[in-house]
């Protein structure tokens, strides 16, 4: 019988004006920020994201990271400084990096992101990478819109996307 190492991921759930948020951290760093309304549902989404991991609810261990994320939600101008544990394909990680370069209060189209990462024909794949983003608001996929300027799908709801874009737009002025 061999002792297989099971990864531990620590998480905490908090409230913001945008609803509930679950933050999770691995040994490497912040690995998930998931938005929602129901703590039990948030935990299920986290477990689905890390099916092999042992999830541990630990408010003490994640207190600093949770408070920074909630501050970021309320004030997107807030600078955060922690290591990210991004788990995705090379393509997804290149999209996520490009998203973090979109300035607060501005938007970019899926096509613009595809061009920026030197994959101009990969517009749909950029949308897929946005949908797979595990770090809500930290990796600002809410700033990506359709080429015609309309809002399109957002993993955590179009209403939340609109609210957040409006907040960022106000703060930028």
Secondary structure, DSSP 8 states (H G I E B T S, - for coil): -------EEEEEEEEETTEEEEEEE-SSSEEEEEEES-HHHHHHHHHHHTTTSEEEE-HHHHHHHHHHHHHHHH-TT------B---S-HHHHHHHHHHHTS-TT--EEHHHHHHHTT-TT-HHHHHHHHHT-SBTTTS-GGGEE-TTS-----TT-HHHHHHHHHHHHHHH-
